[in-house]
């Protein structure tokens, strides 16, 4: 039975608040309730984690996708980046941005962004630039690890795509069945040279396509 989107996101936020309590001093939370989230296409926990179209302030789907493909990055954004996305009603979707490359992955893989949930392994917002490592402590990483397992139980994805090495390490620690795949992070420096970007995107997208075709009968 289809679940209302707001009910699923509310459940995720409630569990996040319960489990992830020991943020490093310089890391801030993205919000305590739905009204604090970015009102447009944006990855969880800064946004709803659902595709809401290419326009800012896109409509929120009434129903959460059933058994979606779950894309997991390492951490969400910086404090300034989150504020900017709140003000404009969504994250940037320029061709060279995280979303620009990710959407090309999805297109090449032959799936719909409406059938996906986009999230992160580490919660919170880092200071300074969105690039670089997230300030962490053992307690914080342990709590985020626990919450990542909870995210998967709530979302009930049929497949998981871990974006980048850091996210892959955290997904691997969950010891899930063999229904997850490591893909290059859409913001990886390997995508910077314009002359090779599209070929590399197609290569990664086709790897995702092959993984989905091989694992389509498996459920997490």
C-alpha positions in Angstrom: 0.0 0.0 0.0 1.4 3.4 -1.0 2.5 5.7 1.8 2.1 9.4 1.9 5.4 11.2 1.3 5.0 13.4 4.3 4.4 10.4 6.6 7.6 8.7 5.4 9.7 11.9 5.7 8.3 12.6 9.1 9.2 9.1 10.3 12.8 9.6 9.0 13.1 13.0 10.8 11.7 11.6 14.0 14.2 8.7 14.0 17.1 11.1 13.0 16.3 13.3 16.0 16.2 10.3 18.3 19.3 8.6 17.1 21.7 11.3 15.9 22.3 13.6 18.9 26.0 14.0 19.2 26.9 16.4 16.3 30.5 17.6 16.3 30.7 21.2 17.6 31.0 22.8 14.2 28.3 20.7 12.5 24.7 21.8 12.6 21.5 19.9 11.9 19.4 20.5 8.8 16.1 20.8 10.7 13.8 19.1 13.1 10.6 19.0 11.1 9.3 19.0 7.5 8.9 22.8 7.4 12.7 23.2 7.9 13.6 21.3 4.7 14.3 22.7 1.3 11.0 23.1 -0.6 12.2 21.7 -3.9 14.4 19.0 -5.4 17.1 18.3 -2.8 18.8 15.3 -1.2 17.8 14.2 2.3 18.4 15.3 5.1 18.4 18.9 3.6 15.5 18.1 1.4 12.8 15.5 1.0 15.2 13.3 -1.0 12.7 13.0 -3.9 12.7 14.3 -7.5 10.5 17.4 -7.6 11.2 18.4 -11.2 13.8 20.7 -12.7 12.1 24.0 -11.6 12.7 25.5 -8.2 9.8 25.0 -5.6 8.7 21.9 -7.5 5.6 20.1 -6.2 6.1 17.4 -3.6 4.8 14.0 -4.7 1.8 13.0 -2.6 2.9 9.4 -2.4 6.4 8.1 -1.6 7.8 5.7 -4.3 7.3 2.1 -3.4 10.6 0.1 -3.1 12.6 2.9 -4.7 16.2 2.8 -5.8 18.1 4.5 -3.0 21.1 6.7 -3.9 23.4 7.3 -0.9 26.0 10.0 -0.8 28.5 10.7 2.0 27.2 14.0 3.5 24.7 16.6 2.4 26.2 20.1 2.0 27.6 23.1 3.8 25.7 25.5 6.0 25.9 28.2 3.4 24.9 25.8 0.6 21.9 24.6 2.6 20.7 28.2 3.2 21.1 29.1 -0.5 19.1 26.1 -1.6 16.4 27.0 0.9 16.2 30.5 -0.5 16.0 29.4 -4.2 13.7 26.4 -3.6 16.0 23.5 -4.6 19.5 22.5 -5.2 21.4 23.5 -8.4 20.9 21.3 -11.4 23.6 22.8 -13.7 25.2 20.2 -16.0 28.4 20.2 -14.0 26.7 20.0 -10.6 26.0 17.0 -8.4 22.5 16.8 -9.7 23.4 17.5 -13.3 25.8 14.4 -13.4 23.4 12.3 -11.2 20.5 12.9 -13.6 22.6 11.8 -16.5 23.5 8.6 -14.6 19.8 8.0 -14.2 19.0 8.7 -17.8 21.7 6.4 -19.1 20.7 3.7 -16.7 17.2 3.8 -18.1 15.4 4.6 -14.8 13.1 7.4 -13.7 14.2 9.9 -11.0 10.6 9.6 -9.7 11.4 6.0 -8.7 14.4 7.0 -6.5 15.2 8.2 -3.1 18.3 10.4 -2.6 20.0 10.5 0.8 23.3 10.6 2.7 25.2 8.5 5.2 26.2 11.3 7.5 23.7 13.8 8.8 24.2 17.5 9.4 25.8 20.5 7.7 29.5 21.1 7.6 31.1 24.6 7.9 32.9 26.3 5.1 32.9 24.6 1.6 30.6 21.7 0.7 33.7 19.9 -0.6 36.2 18.1 1.8 35.6 15.8 4.7 32.8 16.1 7.2 34.1 16.9 10.7 33.3 13.8 12.7 33.7 12.1 16.0 33.4 8.3 16.8 30.1 8.9 18.5 28.7 10.9 15.6 29.8 8.3 13.0 28.3 5.5 15.1 25.0 7.3 15.4 24.9 8.1 11.7 25.7 4.4 11.0 22.8 3.3 13.1 20.5 5.8 11.4 21.6 4.7 7.9 20.3 1.3 8.8 17.0 2.8 10.0 16.7 4.9 6.8 16.9 1.7 4.8 14.3 -0.1 7.0 11.9 2.9 6.6 12.4 3.5 2.9 12.5 -0.2 2.0 14.6 0.2 -1.2 14.8 -2.6 -3.7 18.4 -1.6 -4.6 21.0 0.8 -3.3 23.6 2.8 -5.2 26.4 4.2 -3.1 27.9 7.3 -4.5 31.7 7.4 -4.0 34.2 5.6 -1.8 33.2 7.1 1.5 29.5 6.3 1.1 30.4 2.8 -0.1 32.5 2.1 3.0 29.5 3.1 5.2 27.0 1.0 3.2 29.4 -2.0 3.2 29.6 -1.9 7.0 25.8 -2.5 7.2 26.5 -6.0 5.7 23.5 -5.9 3.4 22.6 -8.6 0.9 24.4 -8.2 -2.4 21.9 -5.7 -3.8 24.0 -2.6 -3.7 26.4 -1.0 -6.1 29.3 1.5 -5.9 29.2 4.3 -8.4 31.6 7.2 -8.9 30.4 10.3 -6.9 28.8 12.8 -9.3 31.1 15.6 -7.9 34.3 13.6 -8.4 37.2 15.5 -9.8 37.4 13.0 -12.7 34.3 14.7 -14.2 36.1 18.1 -14.4 37.7 17.7 -17.8 34.9 18.5 -20.3 36.5 16.5 -23.0 36.0 13.2 -21.1 33.0 14.0 -18.9 30.3 12.6 -21.1 32.1 9.4 -21.8 32.7 8.8 -18.1 29.1 9.6 -17.2 27.9 7.1 -19.8 30.3 4.4 -18.5 29.1 4.9 -14.9 25.5 5.1 -16.0 25.8 1.8 -18.0 27.4 0.1 -15.0 24.3 1.1 -12.9 22.1 -0.2 -15.7 23.8 -3.5 -15.8 23.6 -3.8 -12.0 19.9 -3.1 -12.0 19.3 -5.6 -14.7 21.3 -8.3 -12.8 19.7 -7.6 -9.5 16.1 -6.6 -10.4 14.6 -9.7 -8.9 16.3 -9.1 -5.5 14.7 -7.0 -2.7 16.5 -5.6 0.3 
